[in-house]
Amino acid sequence: MRPKSNIVHLPVYQPGKPVEDVKRELGLSEVIKLASNENPYGCSSKVREAVLEEIERSSIYPDGASIELTEALAGKLEVDARSVIFGSGSSEIILMIARAFLAPGDETIMADETFSQYKHNAEVENAHIIEVPLKEGVHDLQAMLEKVTDRTKVLWICNPNNPTGTIVKHDELIAFMKAVPEHVLVVLDEAYGEYIDDPAYSDGVQMLKEYRNLVVLRTFSKIYGLAALRIGYGVGHPDVIHFINQVREPFNTTRVAQAAAKASLADDEFVANCRIHNSQGLAYMCEKFDELGLNYFPAYGNFIMVDAKRPSQEVFQSLLQKGVIVRPRWAHYPSYIRVSVGTPEQNVKFIAALEVVLQEAAVQKS
């Protein structure tokens, strides 16, 4: 068998370690997973009702065009229905954008380091990848702009950035979009945008009125709590969305996922409460990190990246032994771990475990 030569070196995506695996491997009865930026409060009660009703129709193919969900979302966002596309998580839309716009040798620009699926899908299409180092954990928009050439096809901005959790502010993003040539498609990934209540943060959908070379990605996996159902969406100019639709697989989102997403859109109170709880959790973690003398990036999503001052894999393993799963191993931040915000009880347990791990490390060093 001879696969495409440009994919043989690609790593397989490694998700956060499953809770049940850790319990089984380490003989633990309680494990806290703070590795995958999931919503610890689950999903809206309206979702459960919608899912149970839709399961009765599981023998029937879903609506391939997600018509009802599209109408509901377009109405909520106040955009043309032709401007919306759904995918199996926003990660599938990343795949579709790469498939639709990148040919072998085309240039694509992204931060280093950022969400791995931009690079992964560009490599699958054999595009030429240009990575621009972050500046204090933030996208360096000016440096990215300086890399744009006539061969540049797609430019990726993760806002807030995963893994650092930092944001590109509104004024900076507007200035950037004004300077980007019209032939370059800018993908603005706002997977964690609903967590943010800060006037400095841009609403990418509102920017679409001015920039037809912009696509905004969002997901139901994070604040809406539908990670297991795999549904996300993109919003852009109808012509751009049409091109992406041309490479979309039929029936790429399920009946249950569509029903759950539609129900989620009808529960603003759930989203608002999750935003408040998340903000309180971030404030607690920052306070504790300050007490421990640990540096961290300004966090805007539902996770925070903190410098544990020792190899992150060692910290990960030590925390794992205490029943806490975090995310280690970042190319440019070898001593940092990424931690999702949990419930108040989970956050307290994480900090307590981290304090013990750091104390043990200090004793070993002395």
Secondary structure, DSSP 4 states (H G I P E B T S, - for coil): ----GGGTTPPPP-PPPPHHHHHHHHT-S--EE-SS---TT---HHHHHHHHHHHTTTTS---TT-HHHHHHHHHHHT--GGGEEEESSHHHHHHHHHHHH--TT-EEEEEESS-HHHHHHHHHTTPEEEEEE-BTTB--HHHHHHT--TTEEEEEEESS-TTT----BHHHHHHHHHHS-TTSEEEEE-TTGGG---TTB--HHHHTTT-TTEEEEEESSSTT--GGG--EEEEE-HHHHHHHHTTPPTT-S-HHHHHHHHHHHT-HHHHHHHHHHHHHHHHHHHHHHHHHT--B----SSEEEEE-SS-HHHHHHHHHHTTEE-B---TT-TTEEEEE---HHHHHHHHHHHHHHHHHHHHHH-
